[in-house]
Each structure stands twice: as C-alpha cells, then as structure tokens.
Amino acid sequence: MAIAPIVILAAAALIVQTYMHSRKAALGGGISLSLAIIALTFRTVDLSVCSYIPMGTHFLWHLLNALVLYRLLIAATRFRA
C-alpha cells in the first residue's frame, strides 16, 4: 500500500484548514507541498532516467527536500499561534 497519496491528501486538508486562518500560511504550505511532490517525482523516476541522465535525479530529491524543510521551519517560526 502506497502511503504517499494518503500523506498528500492529509497535507492538502491541513492547508485548506489553515487557509481559514491565514491565507499567507496556507500559500506557504501549498508551495511546500508542491515542492515535496516534485521531489517525490524526481525520486520515483530516478532509475528510469539514469540511461539518459548519467548522474540521475536523486540529488534533486535531496535538494528539494532540503528546500521543503527550510520553508516549513521558516513557516513554523513565522506563523506560531
């Protein structure tokens, strides 16, 4: 059973709930979720594209995940209750 769709739906639900309180925080959450989905896509297609891109796309998985973590930490400090 794939857990990624469940996590994505839960994150989207949290973003919708956040929108009711702060549009800015919800936008940040939406951008972070989008980056995480793009990172997961790079991680998923890594083995398939290795013949076309010799170094693969796994490094993009790490870079985008680091960016997502950075954005979420900034949001956690900026939008505390």
Buried (B, 14 or more C-beta within 10 A) or exposed (E): EEEEEEEBEEBEEEBEEBBEEBEEBBBBBBBBBEBBBBBBBBBEBBEEEEEEEEEBBEEBBEEBBEBBEEBBEEBEEEBEE
